[in-house]
Amino acid sequence: MHIAPYDNRNKPIVDVEDATVPLNYFNIVKMKKGEAFEYAVPGYETCIVPATGTVDVEVEGFAATGIGQRTVDVWDGEPEGVYVPSGAKATMVCTSDAAEVFVAGARYDKVLDPFAVRADELDLVQYGSDDTKTHRKIKHILGTKYHDKVGRLLVSELFTVGAGGWSGFPSHKHDTDRLPLETRHDETYNFRFKPNHGSGVQMLQREDGKPGDAYHIVDGSTICLDSGYHPCAVLPGYEMYYFTILGGLSQRSLVQFFQPSHADQLETIPGIKDMIAKFK
């Protein structure tokens, strides 16, 4: 499902028990200097990640100051975040001139401890190549490093490297719990383009060998993925970014099932197996 960009007025874009991705939660919060925003999401653990701007965050007595150092756009430096336990009250205060903040969530009942993720504590992966049109950089905010501190939530930033190319290829899905082959993880993206008048396409093929759907994605588009194979691409001459939320049904570790028609491409893309191992 494609949600075109709109002024959400700090209300969830993907709310709890969403019809398409019930395991996900997503909000974009925009503030000016000195403004505060408070929230709590019962039954969902969340992560606060400034797209741009800087915020101070307090979560049930835990404090993290100066979260987020980017000013121009999501390409302007490394991400930072704060993990917020399920149902906990979180308050963020904008300390820069303005801030745009992503709030990612996954359904999870157990209450864990809050913590901050600083720029030097990310899990970084780069794979693919210009020749295969798959050159990509991934910045895991809640990645393998925090497996024992988070319930079901995986949060990452994904970038195409260079101008134009494919992401999420070879095509894969993760809509069914059937270990060891695959896990059920709902997924939500928010896209940005550089320059911002760029655009791309999100493909969604429900069954191997049958025609699927395609969505025209623009700067600020949100995509919700409940099932099917889902590669995406950016127009030549533009860079693409997407904020990624994964929420598992029964476990945190993601097991992707690669589309049989394209699975042999795993052997052609440099570093892709390291990328797969990092989505845990």
C-alpha positions in Angstrom: 0.0 0.0 0.0 1.3 3.5 -0.9 0.5 6.5 1.3 1.3 9.7 -0.6 3.0 12.4 1.4 0.7 14.7 3.4 0.7 16.9 6.5 0.0 14.3 9.2 0.0 17.0 11.9 2.1 14.8 14.2 -0.5 12.1 14.1 0.5 8.5 13.3 0.8 7.7 9.6 0.6 4.0 10.5 -1.3 3.6 13.7 -1.6 0.6 16.0 -3.4 -2.5 14.6 -3.1 -1.1 11.1 -5.2 -3.1 8.6 -2.2 -3.7 6.3 0.8 -3.9 8.7 -0.6 -4.5 12.2 2.9 -5.3 13.5 4.2 -1.8 12.7 3.7 1.8 14.0 5.0 4.9 12.3 4.7 8.6 13.0 6.5 11.7 11.7 6.8 14.5 14.3 7.7 18.1 13.2 8.7 20.6 15.8 10.3 24.0 16.2 12.9 25.1 18.7 11.6 24.7 22.3 8.5 22.7 21.3 7.9 19.4 23.0 6.0 16.3 21.9 4.9 13.5 24.2 3.6 10.1 23.3 3.0 6.5 24.6 2.0 3.5 22.5 0.6 0.6 24.6 1.6 -2.7 23.1 4.3 -1.3 20.8 8.0 -0.7 21.5 9.3 2.3 19.5 12.4 4.1 18.4 12.9 7.9 18.1 15.1 8.8 15.1 15.5 12.5 14.0 15.5 12.7 10.2 16.9 16.3 10.7 17.3 18.4 13.7 18.3 17.7 17.4 16.1 16.6 20.3 16.4 15.9 24.0 14.5 12.7 24.9 13.2 11.6 28.3 11.7 8.1 28.8 10.4 7.2 32.2 13.3 8.9 34.0 15.9 7.9 31.4 17.4 11.0 29.6 19.3 11.3 26.4 20.4 14.8 25.2 21.4 16.0 21.8 20.0 13.2 19.8 20.4 13.8 16.0 23.0 16.0 14.4 21.7 16.3 10.8 20.6 19.7 9.6 20.1 19.8 5.8 18.6 16.3 5.0 19.1 12.6 5.8 22.3 12.6 3.8 23.8 15.2 6.1 25.5 12.9 8.7 24.8 9.7 10.6 21.5 8.9 12.3 21.0 8.5 16.1 18.1 7.1 18.0 16.4 6.3 21.4 14.7 3.0 22.1 11.4 3.4 24.0 10.0 0.4 25.7 6.5 -0.8 25.0 3.9 1.6 26.4 6.4 3.9 28.0 5.8 7.6 28.0 8.4 9.4 25.9 8.9 13.2 25.7 11.1 14.9 23.1 12.1 18.5 23.1 13.4 20.3 20.0 16.8 22.0 20.7 17.6 23.0 17.1 15.8 25.6 15.0 13.5 22.8 13.7 13.3 19.0 13.8 11.6 16.3 11.8 11.5 13.1 13.8 10.7 9.5 12.8 9.0 7.3 15.4 9.2 3.7 14.4 7.4 0.9 16.3 6.7 -2.8 16.4 4.1 -4.7 18.4 5.6 -6.2 21.5 4.2 -6.6 25.0 7.2 -7.1 27.3 8.7 -3.9 28.8 12.4 -3.6 28.4 14.9 -0.8 29.3 15.3 2.4 27.3 18.7 3.3 25.7 20.3 5.7 23.2 22.1 4.8 20.0 24.8 7.3 19.0 26.3 7.7 15.6 29.4 5.7 16.5 27.3 2.8 17.7 25.5 1.9 14.4 25.8 -1.4 12.5 27.0 -0.3 9.0 26.8 -2.4 5.8 27.7 -1.6 2.2 27.1 -4.1 -0.6 26.4 -4.4 -4.3 28.1 -2.7 -7.1 27.7 0.0 -9.8 28.0 -2.8 -12.4 25.1 -4.7 -11.1 23.0 -1.5 -10.4 22.6 -2.7 -6.8 25.1 -0.5 -4.9 23.6 0.2 -1.5 24.5 1.4 2.0 22.6 0.3 5.1 22.8 2.0 8.5 21.2 -0.3 11.2 20.1 1.8 14.1 18.4 -1.1 15.9 20.4 -4.0 14.3 22.3 -7.0 15.5 24.2 -5.1 18.1 21.0 -4.6 20.1 19.5 -8.1 19.6 19.3 -8.8 23.4 17.9 -5.3 24.3 15.0 -5.1 21.9 11.9 -7.2 21.4 10.7 -7.4 17.8 11.7 -4.1 16.3 14.4 -3.6 13.6 15.1 0.0 12.4 17.5 1.0 9.6 18.3 3.6 7.1 18.9 2.4 3.5 20.6 4.5 0.8 21.3 3.8 -2.9 24.9 4.6 -3.7 25.4 6.7 -6.8 22.6 7.9 -9.0 20.0 5.4 -10.0 19.8 1.7 -9.3 17.8 -1.1 -7.5 17.3 -1.9 -3.9 15.8 -5.0 -2.3 17.0 -7.2 -5.1 17.1 -10.1 -5.6 13.4 -9.9 -4.8 12.5 -11.4 -1.5 9.5 -11.7 0.9 9.0 -12.3 4.6 5.3 -12.7 5.1 5.0 -16.3 6.6 6.4 -17.9 9.8 7.9 -21.1 8.5 11.3 -21.5 10.0 14.0 -22.1 8.9 12.9 -20.8 5.4 11.1 -17.5 6.3 9.7 -15.4 9.1 6.7 -13.1 9.2 7.8 -9.5 9.4 5.6 -6.5 8.5 7.6 -3.7 6.9 7.1 0.1 6.5 9.2 2.5 4.5 9.4 6.3 4.2 11.3 7.5 1.1 13.4 10.6 0.4 15.1 11.6 -2.8 18.1 13.8 -3.6 17.4 16.1 -5.3 14.0 16.0 -3.7 12.1 16.2 -7.0 13.4 12.7 -7.9 11.2 9.7 -7.7 11.2 5.9 -8.1 9.1 2.8 -8.2 8.1 0.2 -5.5 7.3 -3.1 -7.0 5.1 -5.7 -5.2 4.7 -9.2 -6.7 2.4 -11.4 -4.7 3.3 -14.7 -6.5 6.3 -15.8 -8.4 5.7 -15.9 -12.1 2.5 -13.7 -12.0 2.2 -10.0 -12.7 2.3 -7.7 -9.6 1.7 -4.1 -8.7 3.9 -1.0 -8.9 3.7 2.3 -7.0 5.2 5.6 -8.0 7.1 6.8 -4.9 8.1 10.4 -4.4 9.8 12.4 -1.6 7.9 11.6 1.6 6.1 8.5 0.3 5.2 5.8 2.8 5.0 2.2 1.7 3.4 -0.6 3.8 4.3 -4.1 2.9 2.3 -7.1 4.3 3.2 -9.8 1.8 4.9 -10.4 -1.5 8.3 -9.8 -3.2 9.2 -6.1 -3.1 12.2 -4.6 -4.9 12.3 -0.9 -5.5 14.3 1.4 -7.8 15.2 5.1 -8.2 15.4 7.1 -11.4 18.8 7.6 -13.1 20.5 10.8 -11.8 18.9 10.7 -8.3 19.8 9.2 -5.0 17.2 7.4 -2.9 16.9 6.9 0.9 14.3 5.0 2.9 13.7 4.7 6.6 12.8 1.1 7.3 10.7 -0.4 10.1 10.4 -4.2 10.5 8.3 -5.8 13.1 8.3 -9.6 13.6 5.3 -11.7 14.5 7.1 -14.3 16.7 10.8 -13.3 16.7 13.1 -10.4 16.1 15.5 -12.1 13.7 14.5 -11.7 10.1 14.7 -14.6 7.6 14.1 -13.5 4.0 12.8 -15.9 1.4 14.3 -15.0 -2.0 12.1 -15.2 -5.1 12.9 -18.5 -6.9 13.0 -16.9 -10.3 15.8 -14.5 -9.2 17.5 -16.4 -6.4 20.5 -17.2 -8.5 21.3 -13.5 -8.5 22.5 -13.9 -4.9 25.8 -15.1 -6.4 26.2 -12.0 -8.6 25.9 -9.2 -6.1 29.1 -8.5 -4.0 28.6 -8.5 -0.2 24.9 -9.4 -0.2 25.3 -12.4 2.1 26.8 -10.1 4.7 23.8 -7.8 4.3 21.4 -10.7 4.9 23.3 -11.7 8.0 23.0 -8.2 9.5 19.1 -8.2 9.3 18.8 -10.2 12.5 
